[in-house]
Amino acid sequence: MIKDISEYKKKKKILIKHNKYYYDHNVSKIDDASYDKLKIELLNFEKNSIIPVNEIKVSDLVGYKPSKKFSKVKHYERMLSLDNAFDKNDIIDFYKRINNYLNFKSNFRLELFAEPKIDGISASLKYINGNLVQGLSRGDGEYGEDITENLLTVSDIPKKLKKLKSGELIVRGEVYIPRSKFNHISEKFANPRNAASGSLRQKDATNTSKIPLSFFAYGTIFMNHDLCNKQSEFLNILKSEGFQINSFGQIVKNEDDLFKNYEKIESVRSQLDYDIDGIVYKVDEFKLQQRLGNLTNSPRWAIAHKFSAEKGISKIKNIEIQIGRTGALTPVAKINPVNIGGVTVSNATLHNEDEIKRKDIRIGDTVIVQRAGDVIPQVVQVDKSKREKNSKKFLFPKKCPCGFETIKEFNKITKKYDAVRRCPDRGYECNLITKEKIKHYVSKDAMNIEGLGKKVVENFWEMNLVKLPQDIYNLNFDKIAKLEGWGKLSAENLKKSINKTKKISLDKFIYSLGIRHIGQENAKILGKYFQSIKFFNKLMTENESSYKDLFELDGIGETQINSLKNFFSNNTNKKVFKELVKNLSISDFKMQLKGKFINKTFMFTGGMEKMSRSEAKQIVENEGGKVLGSPSKKLDYLVIGDSKPTVKKVNQAKDLGIKILKEKDWYKLINP
């Protein structure tokens, strides 16, 4: 456990050194378990907020930033991460979400294609007229590294297609090293995945050619010729072209098929010649994949079913309270280090105050710790037979370290108090919240300032270089260049990175403010509505009329509106907002210029027979229209589904003279 900032700096320097070995020199001089232990120690010292398990979205966790050694290329379509399923309930929920969106019967089961999830390095291959012309790494999901020369050395990747000699095709897959071949190079790398990553990211492709890389193809996101209708058919076509396809891939027609296949593959997992960490399920029909579309960071039509959670036994040394960006107090158990599934775990989330009470978790307890995939380790059970006699119940602090009395908010919908206790600070008065807000501001999904990650923010905070977000734009780079671990070039690169991100879209800026309940999707809705920072500025006036129209927006409700009001009622927030606007060039929201519903507004009420309201709304937005949440003079069409439309909304629309479409009229409108 790190005791002070001095020790933190020393260990941080060690971590940076090993990152450089791995990313710049493509070698590992530390085993995975030791690296993970070091990194976890540093992250805990930095007081990073820990998100509860049920709120996790993969991601926010898509890949690494492209290396400066390679040119960056924008993917034809973003390489998204997958949502995770860990048990039968998660799989059933996946089926429900699909059926709800497609408006199918709740017990209907689509055919899914199931295949092992290879633990390798993702790559995207572009073929034009049958020739491999470009190969990209995942990168950050939006931009990948151009590693074409390196991928050309992989024997499993066809350089020319025999049958598909015209048009354009993008093939995605996973590069890996077979276990049997890894033994010959194991002295240079920590594990097969590290070896594959390091090999693909070498500047000289002749070095890559010496590594026994293999490739499994698993899908496509673009083909401008009508090859086939299903994922399973497409893989057979790729197989005929010489691609390696996983032999365990198969159609599953229902839960019974799915779970039998899952158990079968998990039972032979250790005997395979490649590493897998679960099974991926995809809706087999391409047309249904297109209808389902994507969420912000993951496709609706696919999910990764992770293998059983791995567990370990340890002892709780201490319980610390971490404060997140929204003021949430998250208890974290500091445990004796234990190896779970090859990863050394020394921290585990306890979720919230109620969870500690329910499980009666105490300092000194022997506990079972569970780790499943990328999910943060959690304490699942206490072995009370090993509890010491003088053990005392853990008393959750009623005060934030900043001095504020903590609160539990009352939920008007559930009529209960929230499980999470919070620091009530709405501005930047709480230092712990402020640090987390700055970390959010610079993060990948917000301002995306490379070189100013969580560790650097923490360091700059301790040295009083950054105390509020706007301080980032007044940094003394000459001073930074003289800091330990920096230098003139590093400081100059940081300066360029900050300047490069000064131009940002309105929705990204709104999200970067870190307003509670305003996520990426909400920020897009607000950006589309206000269109420019000039109009968004009006919320600063605290004039009720500025907020009134927001109730019309589909996806923005009372919770979000009250959160905006709270944010702009705080003087510090206003000051930060004004200073950021001064330093940035905030571009207007990019409005769609083509589509049959440009400048048209729609509202939906009642259930429809052939599609869900979610899909109908997506169609409107894809065609350049807007979806409103309540009738007003700004509404062009009210679409009434045949099943239980809201009478009040229908009557309001009639009174306002709004055009009302029945379900059959809606289908005629979208397919004239």
N, C-alpha and C positions, 0 to 999 in steps of 0.2 A: 504493500500500500504506500502510495506517494505521500510524504509528510508535508513538504513545503514547495514553494515555487522554484527554489534552487534545484532540488531533486527532479522536479518536473522538467525543467529546462534540459538537464543532463539526459534524462530518458527520452525526451522529445528529439534531441539531437541524434540519439542512437536510432530511433525510429526513422527519422529522415534519411539517415545513412543507408538503412536497409531498403527503404523505398527507392533510393537512387540505384542501389545494386540491382533491384528487381526490374524497375521500369526503364532505367537508362542503360544498364549493362546486361540485362536479361539473365542474371544469376541470382540464386537465393543463398545467402550465407547464414540463414537462421531457419529452424524448422517452423512449420505452421503453428504448432501449439505455443511455442515461445513467442512468436510474433504476435499471435492473438492475445496472449497474456499481457504483453507490453502495451499493445494498443488499447485493451480494455482498461488497464490501469490509468492510462493517460486520459481516456474519455471520461472515466469516473471523476478524475480530479477536475476536469473541466466543467463538471456539473451540467453535462448535456441532459436535456429533458428526455425521459423514457416514455414512449407512447404505449398505452395499454395494448395488449395483444389484439383485441377485436377492432382496433382502429388502424391496424397496420395496412398500407397499400404499397405493393411492390413497385411500387416505388419516382414512388419517390426514389427508388434504388436501381436505377437502370445504368449499369456499366460504369466505366471510367472516362474521364475526359480524354480526347484524342491526344496522342503524343505529339510533341513539336517536331519529332524526327520525321513524321509523315505528313503529307498534305491532307487537309480535311475535305471531305466530300459529303454533301447532304444526301441522306438516304432518299430513295424514291418515295418511300413511306416510312414513318418512324418505326424503329425496332422497339416494340413495347415489351414490358415485362408481363408476367402472368400472375393472376390472382392465385392464391394457394388454398388447397383444401387439405384438412388434416384428419377428418373422420367422416363417417357416413352422413351425418347431419349436414356437413358442408357440401357434400355431393348432391344431396336431395335439394338443398337450397339453390345450388347451381341449376338443376333442372327447373326448379320453380321460376327462377329469374328469367330463364330462356323462354319458358312457356308464357309467362306474364307479358314479356316484351312482344312476342310473336302472336299473342292472344290465342294460344292453343289451350286445350283443356288441361286442367291441372295434373291429371294422371297420364297424359300423353308423354311418350318417351321417344325423342329423336334418336336417330342412329348417330353415335359418336365414334370417332376414330381414336383408338388408344395406342400410344407408343411410349417406350421408356424415355425418361428425361435424362439425356446425356449430360454428365458433368464435365463440359469442355468449354470451348471458346466459340461464340457465335460468329458466323461470317455470312455475308451476302454477296452472291455472284451474279454478275450481269452478262447475259449473252445477247449478241446482236447478230442476226442472220447465222446462227449456229456457232459463232465464235465467242469464246470467253474474252471479254474486253476489260472487265474491271472486277476487283474483289475488295470488299470493305469489311473492316471490323465493326463491332457494335458501336464502339465509341461511347458517346453519351446518349445514344438512342436516336438523336436527330442528325448528328454528324458522325461519320465513321472515319477511320484512318484508311487511306489508300494503300493496301498491302497486297496489291495484285501480283507483284513479282514473287512474293513469298508464297502466296496461295498456288501459284503455277507449279511450285515444286511438289505439291501434294498429289501423289499418284491416283488417289481416289476421286480427284476432281477432273472430269473430262475437259479437255481444252477445246474440243470441237464436238458438236452434237451431230449425230448421224441422220436423224429424221427431222428434227425441228430446225430446218436450215433457213427459215425466213422469219422475220419479225423479231420482237424483243421479248426476252424472258428473264425474270429474276428468280434465282433459286436461293433459298436460305437453308442453313444447316449448321452443324456443330463440328468443329475441328477438335480432335482428341488424340491421345497417344495410347495405344493398346497396353494393357498391364504387362503382357508378356514381353513387349519390346522396351518398356520403360526400365526394366531391370538393367539393361545395358548402359543406360545413361543416368541412372539414379544418383550417382555420386555428384552430379552437377546441379540437380534440382530437388526441391522438397517433395513434390508429388507430380503425377501426370498432368494435372491441370496447369500448374505453374510452368511446367516444361513446355506445354503447348502454347501458352501465352507468351512466354519469353522467346520462343522460337519464331513465332509469327511477327514479333515486333522487333526483329533485327533488321538493321539497315541493309546489310549485305545478304541477299537471298541465297547465296551459295552456302552460308552457314545454316540457313533454314533447311536446305536440302539434305543436310547430314542428320536431321532429326526425323525419326520414323512417325510422321504425322499421318492421321487418317481422317476421313470425313464422312459423316452421316448426313444425307439430305433429308429435310423434314417438311418443306413447304414452299409456297410462293406467295407473293403479294401483288405481282403484276405479270400478265401475259397478254399480248395483243393479238393472240390467235385463239380460236375457240378449241382448246385442247380437250377439255373434259368438264364434267359437272361436279365431281366429288374429290375430296382430299385423297381417299383411298385409290381412286383411279389415277390421279395425278402422280402419286408415288410409284405406281406400276409403270407409268410412262418414263419417269426418271430412271427407274431400274433398267428399262430397255435401252436407255441412253448411256448406261455404264455407271450411273451413280450407285453408291452403296446405300441401301435402305435397310432400316432395322427389321430383323426377321420377326420380332415380337409384335410388330404393329398389327392390329386387328380391329374389326368392327365390334362394338358392344351395343346391344339393343336395349338393355335395361339395367337396373341396379344389380341384379343377380349376376349377369354377364360381367359387369364392371368389377364387382368385388372379387369374383372368382379369378378373373384375370390379374387383378391387383395382388392377391395372395400368392398366385402362381409365380409371378415375376419377382415378388419380394423374397420368396423362398429360394430362388436360384440366383439372387443378386450377387452373392459373394463368389459365385462360380463364373460370372461373366468376364470377358477379357477387356471390359471398359467400365468406368465408374458411372453409376446412375444414382439419382437421389429422389426418384419418384416416377410417376407416369403422367403424361400430358393427354388430356381429352380435348378433342376438337369436334365441333359440329361438322359432320362429314360433307354436307351439301354446300358448295360455294355460294349459291344464291342466298341461302339462309345466313351464311357468314356475313355476306354483304348487308343483308337486312339488319342483322344484329349490330354490326358496326363496333365501334370502340368506345370505351370510357376514356378518361384523361390519360391514364398510364397503362391500361390493359385492355385486351379485346373482350367483348361480352361473350364471344362464342368459344372460348377456350379456358381451361383451368389446369393447374398442376396439382396432382394428388400426391402429396409428399408421403414418404414412407414413415412408419411408426416413429413416434417421438422417442428419443433416446434419453435415458434417465441416469442419474447418479446420486449418491448419498454424500451429504456434507453437513457442516455445522455453521450456524449463523454466528458470526463474530460481532456484528453490529447491524443496526438498522438506521440508514441515513435517509433524510428527506431531500428530494431534489425538486427544484421549482422550474416549471416549464414556461414557455412564452406566453401562455394564456393565464398564468398564475396557478395552474394546477399543482398541488403538492403530491408528488409520487414517492411512496416509500420504496427503498431499494435495500435488499438484504446483501450485506457484505459477508461472503462465505469463504471457508477454507477452500483454496483452489482445488477443483476436481475436473478430471478429464471426461468429457461427455462427447462421444462420437468423434474423437480426434481433436476436439477444441477444448482448451483450458478455460473453465468458467469460474469466475471469482465474484460475480454479481448476479443477482436474480431479482426480477421485479416482483413486488407484492401488490401491485395494482392500486389499491386505495385503502383508506381507513377501515371501511366495512369488511374488506377481504381479510385484513389482519384480525379483526374481531371474530369473524365467522370461523376462521381456521385456528384461532387462538395462537398466533405465531409470536414467539418471544425470542429475545436475544439469548444465545446459548443453546437453542433447540437444535436437535439433529433432524434434518429435513431431506425429503426427496425432491431433487431439482430436475426439471424436464426441459429439454431443448428439442424443438421440432423445426428443422429447416433453418430459415433465416429469422424465425421468431425469437424475440428476446427470451432468454431463459427465465423460467418462473418456478416459484416454490409451489408444489402441488399437494404436499402432505407433510404433516409433522409426526415424528415418531415419539409420542408422548411417554412411551415406556422408558426412554432414555433421558427424560427431562430431569434436571437437577431439582432437589427439594426446595431450594431457596429461590427458584425462578419467579420472576415478577412479570405481570402483564405489561405489554408495551403501551405506553400512553402517547397517543398521537398528539403532536404539538398543536396548540390552539392559536399560536402566533407564528407568523412568517419571520424568518431571521431578520427581515428588514424592519420589523416592529409592528406591522399591521396585524390586527386581529383577523384571523382567517374566517371564512364563511362557507356555508353550504347553501347553494341556491335552490329555491323552490321551483320545481318543474310544473307549470300550469297544466300540461297535458297529462302527465302521470299522476298528478296530485301528490307527489312525493318530493322529498329533498334529494338532490343529487348525491351520489356516492362519493364524488370527488370534492375534497375540501380545497378552497382556493384563497390565494392572496387577493384582496379586492382591488389592488392598484389597477387603474385603467390607463395610466400614462406611463411615465418613466421614473416614478419615484422609488420603486423597488429595484435595487441594483441587480438582483438575480434575474428578474423578469427582463430588465433592460438588456442584459448580456444575451439572453436567449432571443430577444427581438432583433438584435443586431445580427446574430448568427442566421436568423431566418431571412433577414434583409439581403444578405450576401449570398444566400444559398442558390443552388442550381436552378430551382424552379422559380426563384424570384429574380434578383438582379444578376445572378450568375457571374459573380466577380471571381475569376480564377486567381488563385494565389492568396485569397483572403478567406481561407476556410475557418472552421471552428477553432482550431488550435491557434491560428494567428490572431483571431479576434480576441481570444482569451488573453494572449500575450500582450496585445496592444492595450487591452483594458487595464491590465495590471500596471502598465507603464503610463497610464493616463493619456494615451495617444488617441483612443476612440472611446468616448463615453456616451455618444448619441449617434444615430446613423449618419447625420450630416457631417460629422467629424471626418468621415472617410474621404471627403472631398477637400479637406484642408490638411492632409497629412504632410509632414516634413520628410520628404524622401531622402534628403541628405543625411538626416538624423537616423533614418531607418537603415540606410546603407552601412552605418557604423555599428549596428546592433549585432550581437552574437548570432551566428548562423545565417546572416544576410550577406550583404555585399552590394557594390554599386550596380551590378547587372541585375541581381534579384530585385532590388528596389526599383530600378528602371522598368523591369517587366511588370511589377505590381502597378506602377503608375500608368503604364500603357493599358493594362487590363481594366483599371478603374475608368480611364477615359473612354475606352472602347464601349463600356456598358452604360455610358451616360445617355445614350439614345435608347429609349425603351418604349414599348407599346403601353397604352393606357391600362389595359387589363393586367399586364405584368406588374405595373407600378402599383395598382390597387392591391394586388395580392401581396406584393413585397412589404406593404405597410403592416402586415401581420395583425389585421383586425380580427378579433375573435368571430368565429362562425362565417368568415368570408374566405372560403377556399378557392381553388383555381376555377371551378365551374361558376361559382357565384361571382367571382371577379370578371369572368368573361361576360356574364349576363349584364353586370353593371357597366362594363366597358362598352358593350354594344348599345346599351340604353343611353348613356351620357355622351358617347362618341368622342368627346374631347375633354382635356383637363379643365378647360374653361368652364364647362358645364358641371363637371364633377366638383369643382371648387365651391359651387353653390351650397353644398352640404355644410360648409363651414359657417354659414350664416345662422344656423340653428333655427331657421324659419321652418315652421311645420309644413308649409306648402312644398318645400324642397323634397320632403320625404313622402308626401301624400301619394304622388304618382307611382312610387316604387311598389305600392301594394298591388298594382296592376301587373307587375312582372311575374311571369311564371318561373318559379324557382327561387323567388325572393319573398320571404314571409316576415311575420312579426319578429321572429328571433333575430334575423339578419338586420332588419331595420332598426331595432332597438340597439343592436350592437354598433351600428354606424352612428346612431345618435350619441351613445355613450362615448365612443371614440372622439367625436368632434366636439363634445361638451367639455373635454379636458384641455386646458390651456397649453400644457406641455406638448400634447399630441398636435395641437394646432401649430405650435412653433416648429416642431420637427417637420410637419407636413409642408409648411411654407418654405422652409430652408431647402428641403429636398426638391421641391418644384423649381426653386431658383437655380439649383445646380444641375438639373437634368433637362434633357430635351425629350419631352413626352409626346410621342406621335399619336395622332388620332387613331381610334379603333378602325382596323381595316374592314370596311364594309364590303360584303359580297356585291359584285356589280352585275353578275349574271344569274338568271334563274327565273322561273315563271312566277315567283311570289315576291319579287323585289318590291319594297315599300308597301307590302301588304301585311296585315296583322290578323292572327287567328286566335280563337279560344275554343277549347274542347270541353264538352260535358257529357256524361253518360258513357257506358261501355259500348265498343263497336264489335261487330261480328268477325270481321276478317283481319283486323290488326289491333294492337293495343294503342292506347293514347300516347304512350311513350314513343312508339314507332311513328305515329302520325305527326307528333311534334318534331321529331327528327327530320322527317320529310320536308316539313315547312322550313326549318332552319337550313337544310341542305339546298333548298331552292331560293334562299335569300330572304325569307320572310321572318317575322317575329311572332312569338307566342306570348300572349298575355294571360294573366291569372284571374282577371275579373273584368266584367263588361264596362266599357266607357266609350266616349265619343271617338276615341282613337282606334276602336276595334272595327275591322272590316267584315270579318266573318265569324259567326258562332256555329261550330259544327256540333250537331246533336247526335250522339250515339243512340242506338235503339234501346239500350238497357239502362234504365234509371237515370235519365238526365236530371240535373238540378232545376227544379221548376222556377225557383227564384231567379236564377241566372237567365233562363229563357225569357221570363217576363221582363227583366231589366233590358235585355237585348231588344225585345219588341218595342219597349217604350222609347229606346234610343234610336230606333229605326235601323238597326244593324241587320245586315243580310244573314238569314239563318239557312244553313245547309243541313239537310238530313244526311244520314250515313251514305245512302246511294248517290246523293249529289256530290259528296266528298270524293268518292271513288271516280266519278266522272270528271271531276276537276283535276285530279292527279293523273288520270289516264284517259284523256279525251278521245 
